[in-house]
Every structure is written in C-alpha cells, then in structure tokens.
Amino acid sequence: MNFNSNLLKELVSVYGPASNEHLVRSYITEKIKDHVDDIEIDALGNLVAHKKGNGRKVMISAHMDQIGLMVIDIDEKGFIRFTNVGGISPLVSLSQQVVFENGTIGVIYSEPIDDPSKLKLENMYIDIGAFSKEEAEKSVSIGDICIYKSEFSENENVIFTRYLDDRVGCYIAIEAIKSISNPINDLYFVFSVQEEVGLRGAKTAAYKISPEVGIALDVTSNGDTPKAKRFAVSLNEGAAIKVKDNSIIAHPKIKQLLVDLAKKNKIPYQMEVLEFGGTDSGAIHLTREGVPSGVISIPTRYVHSTVEMASKNDIVNCTKLLIRFLESNFDL
C-alpha cells in the first residue's frame, strides 16, 4: 500500500472548523461517492457513507472539523478579539497567521505582557491590516471563524502540516473505503462534525446508526521528543491501539482483536494509554445500550499546533490495520 501524499495535502488544505464543515464534507463526498452504496448528510451535518454487507453493523468515525478562532468583537481601530473553538493554546497561537473562509488573512498578536507564561486569549487579538472598525467589518463579522494558515510539507519519513487532527483519520477512512470492495460487515463510515467541541457529531450519528461495533480514527500524542512526558507512543513505531483516554476504556475484545490482527498480519503496533483527551469512540460506546468500541490512533507530534507531524509508515500501517479489522468476523 502506497502513501497518497496528494490526498492528505488536499484534505488538510480545506477550510472546516467545528460547526462549519460544509467545504470539507463536499470534498470528501466527491472522493468516496463512487465507492459506497449510499451517502447521507444528517441533521447535524455528519457525512455518513454506507458500504453494505451482511455481517455486523460497524460504525467507523473520523472527525472532519478543525480547531479555530471565533470573532467576538472588533474595536474602533479594526483589531479583532476572539474566543476559542476547541483547544487553542495562547502560546502556540502567538504571531501565527490565520485565514477566514472568505480568504481574509490575519496575524495573531498580544497586548504587551511582562510574563509570557501568563498569556491568555483575552490578551490577544487578530490584526487583518484594517485601520478602522468599518474597514475590518467589510471582511470579517462577529461569529466568523478563522483557522491556522500554514503549508503542507513532507520528506521521505514524515509529513508536517496543520490539521492532521483529524484529517489524517479522514484520509485513512477514505483509503479503506476505496480498498474494501466486497465488505463482510455492514459498514457505516462517519465523517463527523464538532468533535473538537465535545464529540457532538459522533453522538448523534451513533444514535441513528445504532451500531454493534464502533471504531474511531484519530491522532494521539507522543512521548519520543526531548524531555517529553512519559508516554509509550513514538513516531514510526506503528499504529497505536488505544487502551484508555479520558473518554473511554477500550472494550477488551475490540482491543485484543486489533492486537491479534496486527500480529497476524505483521503490522507494527504499539499500545496507547493516554492520560488526557478523547475521541469519537467516547460518544459511540455510550450510545443506547452500549457499543463495544475501540480506537486506532495515529501517533502525532505537536497536536493542536500550526504544524503537526506524523510518520508516513504509521499512517499506512493504521490504514492496513483498519482494513483488516473491518474484514473480520466479530465474536463479541
């Protein structure tokens, strides 16, 4: 299986912050429409693609949305105050470029502050180069959302770009959809909305689908950079099979099946015990009477920054593991 740089480059380049995912939803629809039996956009905006099979009903979820910054005020000189949409770090955001849906570019900066460690979003503003409130309002309105602006880069080993979280999960789902021609199981691929603000899309999609098995695709952190917090996940060491995060303790049978499949198919893997965060599986496994669920995680450095990094080998191995999982006969 080859790594498709062009697909991932295009995915991370599409505007789609939480609550405003329509452009990336349209992009993904075009990529998968010829490879699924039907496509639905539900009331909340989730893209649900169905590949029909006679086995277990499986929901595969990767979220489309990105973190971003929402305009809350524009002052008389045209400077824009904002709030966060998802997990935004003031320190990471300082002096970074942002882009609005209409193409307006800005830079994030802050009021003078003596101690950078005390920097808060309320001390920061976006400068779009306007010299009055009236001029700024020609380009930006209250409630508009901007996202980080940075370029896609790669070498033989890694890709580094904005918004691998979670466009890389969407990439893996798309590649699996294209690879599985005659599914054993009844597969519902969900490209979910509003994960970054509380797993909202996955919650409603899982309620409607009522799956028998759930699997989420999302990034995880790393413990392999200098003086990183102790965490047994590294780049280029294989797909990460989740044991636990703050939203779920993975179902033991799903976790073990993923391990067994990785061993059987000689897919490099590592076990993930994450002490923070969560994924769509956190919403899926609590749906209705409960859904046995797990997560295939992509080890990623610098999550929620303007330049996230992942190993090409890890991405390919996560894709292989997902395909093997979906082609399994589940004994739960």
C-alpha positions as CSV (number, residue, x, y, z in Angstrom):
1,M,0.0,0.0,0.0
2,N,1.4,3.4,-1.1
3,F,1.1,6.6,0.8
4,N,-1.1,9.1,-1.1
5,S,0.5,12.5,-0.4
6,N,-1.8,14.4,-2.7
7,L,-5.0,13.2,-0.9
8,L,-3.7,14.2,2.5
9,K,-2.3,17.5,1.2
10,E,-5.7,18.4,-0.2
11,L,-7.6,17.2,2.9
12,V,-5.6,19.4,5.3
13,S,-6.0,22.4,3.0
14,V,-9.8,22.5,3.1
15,Y,-11.4,25.0,5.5
16,G,-13.6,23.3,8.0
17,P,-13.7,24.4,11.6
18,A,-16.2,23.0,14.1
19,S,-19.8,23.9,13.1
20,N,-18.7,25.0,9.6
21,E,-17.6,21.7,7.9
22,H,-19.5,22.0,4.6
23,L,-16.5,22.5,2.3
24,V,-14.5,19.5,3.6
25,R,-17.8,17.5,3.6
26,S,-18.2,18.3,-0.1
27,Y,-14.6,17.4,-0.8
28,I,-14.8,14.0,0.9
29,T,-18.1,13.3,-0.8
30,E,-16.5,13.7,-4.2
31,K,-13.7,11.3,-3.2
32,I,-15.9,8.5,-2.0
33,K,-19.2,8.7,-3.9
34,D,-18.2,6.1,-6.4
35,H,-17.0,3.6,-3.8
36,V,-20.0,3.4,-1.5
37,D,-23.7,2.2,-1.8
38,D,-25.2,5.4,-0.4
39,I,-24.4,8.7,1.2
40,E,-26.4,10.7,3.7
41,I,-25.8,14.1,5.4
42,D,-27.7,14.0,8.7
43,A,-29.4,16.9,10.6
44,L,-26.2,17.9,12.4
45,G,-24.0,17.8,9.3
46,N,-22.3,14.4,9.6
47,L,-21.4,12.7,6.4
48,V,-22.5,9.0,6.6
49,A,-21.3,6.7,3.9
50,H,-22.7,3.1,3.8
51,K,-21.0,0.1,2.3
52,K,-23.5,-2.7,2.5
53,G,-22.6,-6.1,4.0
54,N,-24.3,-9.0,5.8
55,G,-22.2,-9.1,8.9
56,R,-22.0,-6.9,12.0
57,K,-23.1,-3.3,11.8
58,V,-19.9,-1.3,12.3
59,M,-19.5,2.5,12.7
60,I,-16.2,3.9,11.7
61,S,-15.8,7.6,12.8
62,A,-13.2,10.2,11.8
63,H,-14.0,13.9,12.5
64,M,-13.9,16.5,9.8
65,D,-13.7,19.6,12.0
66,Q,-10.8,21.7,13.0
67,I,-10.0,23.9,15.9
68,G,-10.3,27.6,15.2
69,L,-10.8,31.1,16.5
70,M,-14.2,32.9,16.5
71,V,-14.6,36.7,16.3
72,I,-16.3,38.2,19.3
73,D,-15.6,41.9,18.9
74,I,-14.0,44.4,16.6
75,D,-12.6,47.6,18.1
76,E,-12.6,51.1,16.6
77,K,-9.1,50.7,15.1
78,G,-10.1,47.4,13.4
79,F,-8.4,45.0,15.8
80,I,-10.3,41.7,16.3
81,R,-10.9,40.0,19.6
82,F,-11.7,36.3,19.6
83,T,-12.6,33.2,21.5
84,N,-11.5,29.6,21.0
85,V,-13.4,26.9,19.1
86,G,-11.8,23.8,20.5
87,G,-8.4,23.6,22.2
88,I,-6.4,26.7,21.4
89,S,-3.1,27.4,23.1
90,P,-2.3,31.1,23.5
91,L,1.5,30.4,23.4
92,V,1.3,28.3,20.2
93,S,-1.0,30.9,18.6
94,L,1.1,34.0,19.2
95,S,2.4,35.5,16.0
96,Q,0.8,32.9,13.8
97,Q,-1.1,33.6,10.6
98,V,-4.8,32.8,10.3
99,V,-7.2,32.7,7.4
100,F,-11.0,33.2,7.3
101,E,-13.4,31.3,5.0
102,N,-13.5,34.2,2.6
103,G,-9.7,34.3,2.3
104,T,-9.0,37.2,4.6
105,I,-5.6,36.8,6.2
106,G,-4.7,38.0,9.7
107,V,-1.9,37.6,12.3
108,I,-2.4,36.8,16.0
109,Y,-0.6,39.0,18.5
110,S,-1.0,40.2,22.0
111,E,-1.1,43.3,24.2
112,P,2.3,43.9,26.0
113,I,2.7,41.4,28.8
114,D,5.7,41.0,31.2
115,D,5.3,37.3,31.8
116,P,4.6,35.2,28.6
117,S,3.6,32.3,30.8
118,K,0.5,34.2,31.9
119,L,-0.6,34.9,28.3
120,K,-4.3,34.4,27.9
121,L,-6.6,34.5,24.8
122,E,-8.3,37.6,26.3
123,N,-5.0,39.5,26.0
124,M,-4.7,38.6,22.3
125,Y,-6.1,40.0,19.1
126,I,-6.1,39.4,15.3
127,D,-4.8,42.1,13.0
128,I,-6.0,41.9,9.4
129,G,-4.4,45.1,8.4
130,A,-7.6,47.2,8.6
131,F,-7.3,50.8,10.1
132,S,-10.9,51.2,11.3
133,K,-13.8,49.1,12.6
134,E,-15.8,49.9,9.4
135,E,-12.9,48.7,7.2
136,A,-12.5,45.5,9.2
137,E,-16.2,44.8,9.0
138,K,-16.1,44.7,5.2
139,S,-14.1,41.5,5.6
140,V,-14.9,40.0,8.9
141,S,-18.1,39.7,11.0
142,I,-18.9,38.8,14.6
143,G,-19.1,34.9,14.7
144,D,-16.8,34.3,11.8
145,I,-14.2,31.6,12.4
146,C,-10.6,31.6,11.2
147,I,-8.1,28.7,11.2
148,Y,-4.3,28.5,11.3
149,K,-2.6,29.1,8.0
150,S,0.5,27.0,7.2
151,E,1.8,24.9,4.4
152,F,2.0,21.2,3.8
153,S,5.5,19.8,3.8
154,E,6.9,16.3,3.6
155,N,10.1,14.3,3.4
156,E,10.7,10.5,3.0
157,N,9.7,9.8,6.6
158,V,7.1,12.3,7.7
159,I,4.5,14.9,6.8
160,F,4.2,18.1,8.7
161,T,1.3,20.4,8.3
162,R,-1.7,22.0,10.0
163,Y,-4.7,19.9,11.0
164,L,-3.6,16.4,10.9
165,D,-6.1,16.3,13.7
166,D,-8.2,14.7,12.3
167,R,-7.8,15.0,8.5
168,V,-5.4,12.1,8.7
169,G,-8.2,10.0,10.2
170,C,-10.4,11.0,7.3
171,Y,-7.6,10.1,5.0
172,I,-7.4,6.6,6.5
173,A,-11.2,6.1,6.2
174,I,-11.2,7.2,2.6
175,E,-8.4,4.8,1.7
176,A,-10.2,2.0,3.5
177,I,-13.4,2.8,1.6
178,K,-11.6,2.6,-1.7
179,S,-9.8,-0.7,-0.7
180,I,-12.7,-2.7,0.5
181,S,-14.8,-3.9,-2.5
182,N,-16.9,-6.7,-1.0
183,P,-17.4,-6.0,2.7
184,I,-18.2,-8.8,5.0
185,N,-19.7,-6.5,7.6
186,D,-22.2,-3.7,7.2
187,L,-20.0,-0.6,7.3
188,Y,-21.0,2.9,8.2
189,F,-18.2,5.4,7.6
190,V,-19.0,8.6,9.5
191,F,-17.1,11.8,8.9
192,S,-18.2,13.6,11.9
193,V,-18.8,17.2,12.9
194,Q,-18.0,19.2,16.1
195,E,-15.7,16.6,17.7
196,E,-13.4,19.4,18.9
197,V,-16.1,20.9,21.0
198,G,-17.5,17.8,22.6
199,L,-17.8,14.7,20.3
200,R,-21.2,16.1,19.2
201,G,-21.5,14.7,15.7
202,A,-20.4,11.2,16.7
203,K,-23.0,11.1,19.5
204,T,-26.0,11.9,17.2
205,A,-24.7,9.7,14.3
206,A,-24.2,6.7,16.6
207,Y,-27.7,7.1,18.0
208,K,-29.2,6.9,14.5
209,I,-27.0,4.1,13.1
210,S,-27.2,2.1,16.4
211,P,-24.0,0.1,15.5
212,E,-23.0,-3.2,17.0
213,V,-19.3,-2.3,16.9
214,G,-17.6,1.1,16.9
215,I,-14.1,2.2,15.9
216,A,-12.7,5.8,15.9
217,L,-9.7,7.1,13.9
218,D,-7.9,10.0,15.5
219,V,-4.5,11.3,16.3
220,T,-2.7,10.7,19.7
221,S,0.2,12.3,21.4
222,N,3.8,11.2,21.6
223,G,6.5,10.5,24.1
224,D,9.6,10.5,21.9
225,T,10.7,14.1,21.8
226,P,13.3,15.6,24.2
227,K,12.1,15.5,27.8
228,A,8.6,14.6,26.7
229,K,6.2,13.4,29.4
230,R,6.5,9.7,29.9
231,F,4.2,8.1,27.3
232,A,5.0,4.8,25.4
233,V,4.0,6.0,21.9
234,S,6.6,7.1,19.3
235,L,6.5,8.1,15.7
236,N,7.4,5.4,13.2
237,E,6.8,2.6,15.6
238,G,3.4,1.5,14.2
239,A,-0.3,2.0,14.6
240,A,-1.3,2.9,18.2
241,I,-4.1,0.7,19.6
242,K,-5.9,2.6,22.3
243,V,-6.3,1.2,25.8
244,K,-7.6,4.3,27.5
245,D,-8.1,8.0,27.4
246,N,-10.4,10.4,29.3
247,S,-13.4,9.5,27.2
248,I,-13.1,5.7,27.0
249,I,-11.5,2.5,28.3
250,A,-11.5,0.5,25.1
251,H,-13.6,-2.6,25.0
252,P,-11.2,-5.5,25.8
253,K,-12.4,-7.7,22.9
254,I,-12.1,-4.9,20.4
255,K,-8.6,-4.0,21.8
256,Q,-7.5,-7.7,21.7
257,L,-8.8,-8.2,18.2
258,L,-6.8,-5.2,16.9
259,V,-3.7,-6.6,18.6
260,D,-4.3,-10.1,17.2
261,L,-4.8,-8.7,13.7
262,A,-1.7,-6.6,13.9
263,K,0.4,-9.7,15.0
264,K,-1.2,-12.0,12.4
265,N,-0.6,-9.5,9.5
266,K,2.8,-8.3,10.7
267,I,1.6,-4.8,11.1
268,P,3.8,-2.8,13.6
269,Y,1.7,-1.6,16.5
270,Q,2.1,0.0,20.0
271,M,-0.3,0.3,22.9
272,E,-1.7,3.7,23.9
273,V,-2.6,4.7,27.4
274,L,-3.4,8.4,27.1
275,E,-4.0,10.4,30.3
276,F,-6.0,13.2,28.7
277,G,-8.2,13.9,25.7
278,G,-10.8,11.8,23.9
279,T,-12.1,10.7,20.6
280,D,-15.4,9.9,18.9
281,S,-15.3,6.5,20.5
282,G,-16.2,8.2,23.8
283,A,-19.6,9.1,22.4
284,I,-20.1,5.9,20.4
285,H,-19.6,3.4,23.2
286,L,-22.2,5.1,25.4
287,T,-24.9,5.0,22.7
288,R,-28.2,3.4,23.5
289,E,-27.5,0.1,25.4
290,G,-23.7,0.5,24.8
291,V,-21.5,-0.3,21.9
292,P,-18.2,-2.3,22.1
293,S,-15.7,0.2,20.8
294,G,-12.0,0.9,20.2
295,V,-9.6,3.3,18.6
296,I,-6.9,3.2,16.0
297,S,-4.7,6.2,16.8
298,I,-2.1,7.9,14.6
299,P,1.0,9.0,16.6
300,T,1.4,12.7,16.1
301,R,3.8,15.3,17.3
302,Y,2.7,18.9,18.1
303,V,-1.0,18.3,18.2
304,H,-3.2,21.4,18.1
305,S,-0.3,23.5,16.8
306,T,0.2,25.1,13.4
307,V,2.5,22.3,12.3
308,E,1.6,18.8,13.3
309,M,3.8,15.8,12.3
310,A,3.2,12.2,11.6
311,S,5.1,9.3,10.1
312,K,4.1,8.1,6.7
313,N,4.8,4.5,7.7
314,D,2.5,4.8,10.8
315,I,-0.3,6.2,8.6
316,V,0.0,3.3,6.1
317,N,0.0,0.8,9.0
318,C,-3.1,2.4,10.6
319,T,-4.8,2.0,7.2
320,K,-3.8,-1.6,6.9
321,L,-5.0,-2.4,10.4
322,L,-8.4,-0.7,9.9
323,I,-9.0,-2.7,6.7
324,R,-8.1,-6.0,8.4
325,F,-10.4,-5.1,11.3
326,L,-13.3,-4.3,9.0
327,E,-12.8,-7.6,7.1
328,S,-13.0,-9.6,10.4
329,N,-15.8,-11.8,11.7
330,F,-16.6,-10.3,15.1
331,D,-17.2,-12.7,18.0
332,L,-18.3,-10.3,20.8
